[in-house]
Amino acid sequence: MFIIDDENNIYLTRGDSAGFDLTITDEEGEPYTPRPNDVIVLTIKQNYNNVGDLLRKTFDNLHADITSEESLKFNFGTYFYDVRLIDETLTDTIICNGKFVIGGGTNE
């Protein structure tokens, strides 16, 4: 199971994989296309205040994925994630964030 709700919370069954497309807009609300030196970073933490990341992945396009092997590393529970855009000037912008919930199936 893989769901992203209206509040950008992600629900994933432990052991499943997930892929999702990101939408980024600029200050005028226009679609943003990543430049060659831009990096998109997905981080998952135990809570928002943790310094260490449980998972950190970088992407150079608007598609993020979590492999089944990566989701197996998490215990059942609620974590927190964010997706950031780090542009060529090293400006770090949060694109979205929310809860990252690892469950055991459809009867949670």
C-alpha positions as CSV (number, residue, x, y, z in Angstrom):
1,M,0.0,0.0,0.0
2,F,1.2,3.5,-0.9
3,I,-0.9,6.6,-0.3
4,I,-0.2,10.3,-0.1
5,D,-3.1,12.2,1.5
6,D,-4.3,15.7,1.0
7,E,-1.9,17.0,3.8
8,N,1.1,15.4,2.0
9,N,1.4,12.6,4.6
10,I,2.8,9.4,3.1
11,Y,1.5,6.0,4.1
12,L,3.6,2.9,3.0
13,T,3.3,-0.7,3.9
14,R,6.6,-2.0,5.3
15,G,8.5,-3.9,2.5
16,D,6.6,-2.2,-0.3
17,S,8.2,0.2,-2.8
18,A,6.9,3.6,-3.7
19,G,7.5,6.2,-6.5
20,F,6.0,9.6,-6.8
21,D,6.3,12.7,-8.9
22,L,7.0,16.0,-7.4
23,T,5.5,19.3,-8.4
24,I,7.6,22.5,-7.8
25,T,6.4,26.0,-8.6
26,D,8.3,29.2,-8.6
27,E,7.4,32.5,-6.8
28,E,4.8,33.3,-9.5
29,G,3.2,29.9,-9.3
30,E,4.6,28.7,-12.5
31,P,6.0,25.1,-12.9
32,Y,9.7,24.9,-12.0
33,T,12.0,22.8,-14.1
34,P,15.2,21.7,-12.2
35,R,18.4,23.1,-13.6
36,P,21.4,20.9,-14.3
37,N,23.1,21.6,-10.9
38,D,19.9,21.5,-8.8
39,V,19.5,18.6,-6.3
40,I,16.3,17.3,-4.8
41,V,16.7,15.7,-1.4
42,L,14.3,13.4,0.4
43,T,15.0,13.0,4.1
44,I,13.1,10.8,6.7
45,K,13.7,11.4,10.4
46,Q,12.4,10.0,13.7
47,N,11.0,13.5,14.4
48,Y,11.3,17.0,13.0
49,N,13.9,18.0,15.5
50,N,16.4,15.1,14.9
51,V,19.7,16.0,13.5
52,G,20.4,12.5,11.9
53,D,18.4,11.2,9.0
54,L,17.1,7.7,8.9
55,L,17.0,7.9,5.1
56,R,18.4,10.5,2.8
57,K,18.1,10.2,-0.9
58,T,19.0,12.7,-3.7
59,F,17.4,13.0,-7.1
60,D,18.1,15.2,-10.1
61,N,14.6,15.1,-11.5
62,L,11.0,15.4,-10.2
63,H,10.6,11.7,-9.4
64,A,11.3,10.3,-6.0
65,D,11.3,6.6,-5.0
66,I,11.7,4.4,-2.0
67,T,12.7,0.9,-2.6
68,S,11.2,-2.1,-0.8
69,E,14.7,-2.7,0.8
70,E,14.7,0.8,2.1
71,S,11.1,0.6,3.6
72,L,12.1,-2.7,5.3
73,K,14.7,-0.8,7.4
74,F,11.9,1.1,9.2
75,N,10.0,-0.3,12.1
76,F,6.2,0.2,12.1
77,G,5.4,3.7,13.2
78,T,5.2,7.3,12.3
79,Y,8.2,9.3,11.1
80,F,8.6,12.7,9.4
81,Y,9.9,13.5,6.0
82,D,10.7,16.6,3.9
83,V,11.6,17.1,0.3
84,R,14.0,20.0,-0.4
85,L,15.3,21.7,-3.5
86,I,18.9,22.8,-3.3
87,D,19.6,25.0,-6.3
88,E,22.9,25.9,-7.9
89,T,23.3,28.9,-5.5
90,L,22.9,26.4,-2.6
91,T,19.6,27.9,-1.6
92,D,17.8,25.2,0.4
93,T,14.0,25.3,-0.1
94,I,11.5,22.9,1.5
95,I,9.1,21.7,-1.2
96,C,6.9,19.6,1.0
97,N,6.9,17.8,4.3
98,G,4.6,15.7,6.5
99,K,4.3,12.4,8.3
100,F,5.8,9.2,6.9
101,V,3.9,6.3,8.3
102,I,5.1,2.7,7.9
103,G,2.3,0.2,8.4
104,G,1.7,-3.5,8.2
105,G,-1.0,-3.7,5.6
106,T,-4.6,-2.9,5.0
107,N,-5.8,-3.7,8.5
108,E,-3.9,-1.1,10.4
